[in-house]
Amino acid sequence: MDMGLDGRTVIVTGASGGLGRAIARGFGDEGANVVLTYHRAEQDAERVAKEIGGRALVVRHDLADPPSTAAVVRATLDWTGRIDVLVNNAVVWGSTDPDQERTFDQVPDEEWPAMLRANIEGALRLSRAVTPVMRERRWGRLVHISSSIATDGMPGGEYYGAAKAALHGFSRSAAFSLGRAGDILSNVVQPGLTRTDTNAAITDAAGEQYSSQAALGRLLDADEVAGPVVYLASAANTGITGQVIMVSGGT
């Protein structure tokens, strides 16, 4: 199938590893020009760019820093003069201290609002920034990467789940606005627990329990999630918009 992505420009946030790496490589395989954003792992992002080849640009992006959003858009337009696809994949996880076993009501006020704001506002801010370019060309694709935590829940995932659920509401309403401005589509991909190159500890610990609930009886790997993301963001997708697509192996 011709995805119609050859020569188009795609921004993938959080592309230095994990699911973002697989998504970026998927677009590269389709001949797209791929902008890979990273927060701290510049060397990892550069390695992904080398895997893609000469059609990759590495740009730093901080979800919590509005000026960095403008810098990503400016660098992309300076590079190719167009923005066709945005994949909102980057996240801020919040505290990762394993010794801090806190319930959501015990998380200090200086932590949880910042995590919510970075994840929600960061994705929405970049979506707002690229939309005028898509409206002008009357073509574009937004794909927001969510999580099964948004609908299934998980102890300790209250604020992360809330942030991801917010993307569902935004994408659904944005689809109506964008669809009236041309061939511009907005969707959410909601993965379950997925094997990536960065989460072996998590999948080793929880993989068996999770896969026992899946129709396929196993975890998906990152490439299996990246495929649907690339399709939804492609010219081959002409009618799917405003949807939340579960890609979880049937959980």
C-alpha positions as CSV (number, residue, x, y, z in Angstrom):
1,M,0.0,0.0,0.0
2,D,1.3,3.5,-0.9
3,M,1.0,5.5,2.3
4,G,1.6,8.8,0.4
5,L,4.2,9.9,2.9
6,D,7.2,10.2,0.5
7,G,8.5,13.8,0.8
8,R,6.1,14.8,3.6
9,T,7.5,16.3,6.8
10,V,6.6,14.6,10.1
11,I,7.4,15.7,13.7
12,V,7.6,12.9,16.2
13,T,8.1,14.1,19.8
14,G,9.9,12.0,22.3
15,A,11.7,10.1,19.5
16,S,15.0,9.3,21.2
17,G,13.9,5.8,22.2
18,G,11.1,3.5,23.1
19,L,7.9,3.8,21.1
20,G,9.0,7.1,19.6
21,R,12.0,5.5,18.1
22,A,9.9,2.9,16.4
23,I,7.4,5.5,15.1
24,A,10.1,7.7,13.7
25,R,11.7,4.8,11.9
26,G,8.3,3.8,10.5
27,F,7.9,7.2,8.9
28,G,11.5,7.1,7.7
29,D,10.8,3.8,6.0
30,E,8.0,5.5,4.1
31,G,10.2,8.2,2.7
32,A,9.1,11.0,5.0
33,N,11.3,13.7,6.3
34,V,11.3,13.1,10.1
35,V,11.9,15.7,12.8
36,L,12.9,13.8,16.0
37,T,12.5,15.8,19.2
38,Y,14.2,14.9,22.5
39,H,14.3,16.4,25.9
40,R,17.6,15.2,27.4
41,A,18.8,12.2,25.4
42,E,20.4,14.0,22.4
43,Q,22.9,11.2,21.6
44,D,20.0,8.7,21.5
45,A,18.1,10.9,19.2
46,E,21.1,11.3,17.0
47,R,21.4,7.5,16.8
48,V,17.8,7.2,15.7
49,A,18.4,9.9,13.0
50,K,21.3,7.9,11.7
51,E,19.1,4.8,11.4
52,I,16.7,6.9,9.3
53,G,19.4,8.4,7.2
54,G,19.6,11.8,5.6
55,R,16.0,12.6,6.0
56,A,16.1,13.2,9.7
57,L,16.5,16.4,11.8
58,V,17.1,16.3,15.6
59,V,15.6,19.2,17.7
60,R,15.4,19.6,21.4
61,H,11.9,20.1,22.8
62,D,10.7,20.6,26.4
63,L,7.0,20.1,26.9
64,A,7.0,22.5,29.8
65,D,8.8,25.3,27.9
66,P,6.6,27.3,25.5
67,P,9.6,28.9,23.6
68,S,10.9,25.4,22.7
69,T,7.7,24.7,20.9
70,A,8.1,27.7,18.7
71,A,11.7,26.6,18.1
72,V,10.7,23.1,16.9
73,V,8.2,24.6,14.4
74,R,10.7,27.2,13.2
75,A,13.5,24.6,12.7
76,T,11.1,22.3,10.8
77,L,9.9,25.0,8.5
78,D,13.5,26.2,7.9
79,W,14.4,22.6,7.0
80,T,11.7,21.6,4.6
81,G,9.2,24.5,4.5
82,R,6.3,22.3,5.5
83,I,4.7,20.4,8.4
84,D,2.4,17.6,7.3
85,V,2.2,15.4,10.4
86,L,2.5,15.8,14.1
87,V,2.8,12.8,16.4
88,N,2.5,13.8,20.1
89,N,4.4,11.0,21.8
90,A,6.6,12.8,24.4
91,V,5.6,12.6,28.0
92,V,6.7,13.8,31.4
93,W,6.3,10.9,33.9
94,G,6.6,12.8,37.1
95,S,8.5,11.4,40.1
96,T,10.3,8.1,39.3
97,D,11.7,7.5,42.8
98,P,11.0,3.9,43.6
99,D,11.3,4.5,47.3
100,Q,8.4,7.0,47.2
101,E,5.3,4.8,47.5
102,R,2.7,7.6,47.7
103,T,-1.0,7.6,47.0
104,F,-2.3,10.4,44.7
105,D,-3.5,12.5,47.6
106,Q,0.0,12.4,49.1
107,V,1.8,13.8,46.1
108,P,2.9,17.3,47.0
109,D,1.1,20.2,45.3
110,E,4.3,21.4,43.7
111,E,4.6,18.1,41.7
112,W,1.3,17.0,40.3
113,P,0.1,20.3,38.6
114,A,3.4,20.6,36.9
115,M,3.1,17.1,35.5
116,L,-0.4,17.7,34.3
117,R,0.5,21.0,32.7
118,A,3.5,19.6,30.9
119,N,1.7,16.7,29.4
120,I,-1.5,18.4,28.5
121,E,-0.4,21.9,27.6
122,G,2.8,20.6,25.9
123,A,0.9,18.5,23.4
124,L,-1.8,21.0,22.9
125,R,0.6,23.9,22.4
126,L,2.5,22.0,19.7
127,S,-0.8,21.0,18.1
128,R,-1.8,24.7,18.0
129,A,1.5,25.7,16.6
130,V,1.5,23.3,13.6
131,T,-2.2,23.7,12.8
132,P,-2.0,27.0,10.9
133,V,0.6,25.4,8.6
134,M,-1.7,22.5,7.9
135,R,-4.7,24.8,7.4
136,E,-2.8,26.8,4.8
137,R,-1.9,23.6,2.9
138,R,-5.3,22.1,3.6
139,W,-3.7,18.8,4.5
140,G,-2.4,17.4,7.8
141,R,-2.5,14.7,10.4
142,L,-2.4,14.8,14.2
143,V,-1.8,11.6,16.0
144,H,-1.7,11.7,19.8
145,I,-0.2,8.8,21.7
146,S,-2.2,7.9,24.8
147,S,-2.1,4.9,27.2
148,S,-4.4,2.2,28.4
149,I,-4.0,3.8,31.9
150,A,-6.4,6.6,30.6
151,T,-9.3,4.1,30.5
152,D,-8.2,1.1,32.5
153,G,-6.6,2.9,35.4
154,M,-3.6,2.0,37.5
155,P,-2.7,2.7,41.1
156,G,-0.2,5.6,40.9
157,G,-1.3,6.5,37.4
158,E,-3.9,9.0,38.4
159,Y,-2.3,12.2,37.1
160,Y,-0.7,10.5,34.1
161,G,-4.0,8.9,33.2
162,A,-5.8,12.2,33.6
163,A,-3.3,13.9,31.2
164,K,-3.7,11.2,28.6
165,A,-7.5,11.2,28.9
166,A,-7.4,15.0,28.2
167,L,-5.9,14.2,24.8
168,H,-8.9,12.1,23.9
169,G,-11.3,15.0,24.5
170,F,-9.1,17.5,22.6
171,S,-8.6,15.3,19.6
172,R,-12.3,14.5,19.3
173,S,-13.3,18.1,19.2
174,A,-10.3,19.2,17.1
175,A,-11.3,16.7,14.4
176,F,-14.5,18.6,13.8
177,S,-12.7,21.9,13.4
178,L,-9.9,20.6,11.3
179,G,-12.1,18.4,9.1
180,R,-13.8,21.6,7.8
181,A,-10.5,23.2,6.9
182,G,-9.3,20.5,4.4
183,D,-8.0,17.0,4.5
184,I,-6.8,17.3,8.1
185,L,-7.4,14.5,10.6
186,S,-6.9,14.0,14.3
187,N,-6.8,10.7,16.1
188,V,-5.5,9.1,19.3
189,V,-3.6,5.8,19.4
190,Q,-4.0,4.1,22.8
191,P,-1.3,1.4,23.3
192,G,-1.4,-1.1,26.1
193,L,1.8,-2.3,27.8
194,T,4.2,-2.6,24.9
195,R,7.7,-4.0,24.6
196,T,10.2,-1.3,23.7
197,D,14.0,-0.9,23.8
198,T,13.7,1.1,27.0
199,N,11.1,-0.6,29.3
200,A,12.5,-4.1,29.8
201,A,12.3,-3.8,33.5
202,I,8.6,-3.0,33.4
203,T,7.6,-5.6,30.8
204,D,9.6,-8.3,32.6
205,A,7.8,-7.5,35.9
206,A,4.3,-7.1,34.6
207,G,4.3,-8.6,31.1
208,E,3.0,-12.0,32.1
209,Q,0.0,-10.6,34.0
210,Y,-0.9,-8.2,31.3
211,S,-0.5,-10.6,28.4
212,S,-2.7,-13.2,30.1
213,Q,-5.6,-10.7,29.7
214,A,-4.9,-10.1,26.0
215,A,-6.6,-11.8,23.1
216,L,-3.3,-12.5,21.5
217,G,-1.8,-13.8,24.8
218,R,1.3,-11.7,24.4
219,L,2.6,-8.2,24.6
220,L,2.9,-6.2,21.4
221,D,6.3,-4.8,20.4
222,A,7.0,-1.2,19.5
223,D,6.9,-1.8,15.7
224,E,3.4,-3.3,16.0
225,V,2.1,-0.1,17.6
226,A,4.1,2.1,15.2
227,G,2.4,0.6,12.1
228,P,-1.1,1.9,13.0
229,V,0.4,5.3,13.9
230,V,2.0,5.6,10.5
231,Y,-1.2,4.5,8.8
232,L,-3.4,7.0,10.6
233,A,-0.9,9.8,9.8
234,S,-0.7,8.8,6.1
235,A,-2.5,9.8,3.0
236,A,-3.9,6.3,2.8
237,N,-6.1,7.2,5.8
238,T,-8.9,9.3,4.3
239,G,-11.8,8.7,6.7
240,I,-10.6,7.9,10.2
241,T,-10.7,11.0,12.4
242,G,-11.8,11.9,15.9
243,Q,-11.2,8.3,17.1
244,V,-9.4,6.6,19.8
245,I,-7.7,3.5,18.4
246,M,-6.7,0.8,20.8
247,V,-3.5,-1.1,19.8
248,S,-3.0,-3.5,22.7
249,G,-3.2,-7.0,21.4
250,G,-6.9,-7.3,22.4
251,T,-6.9,-6.4,26.1
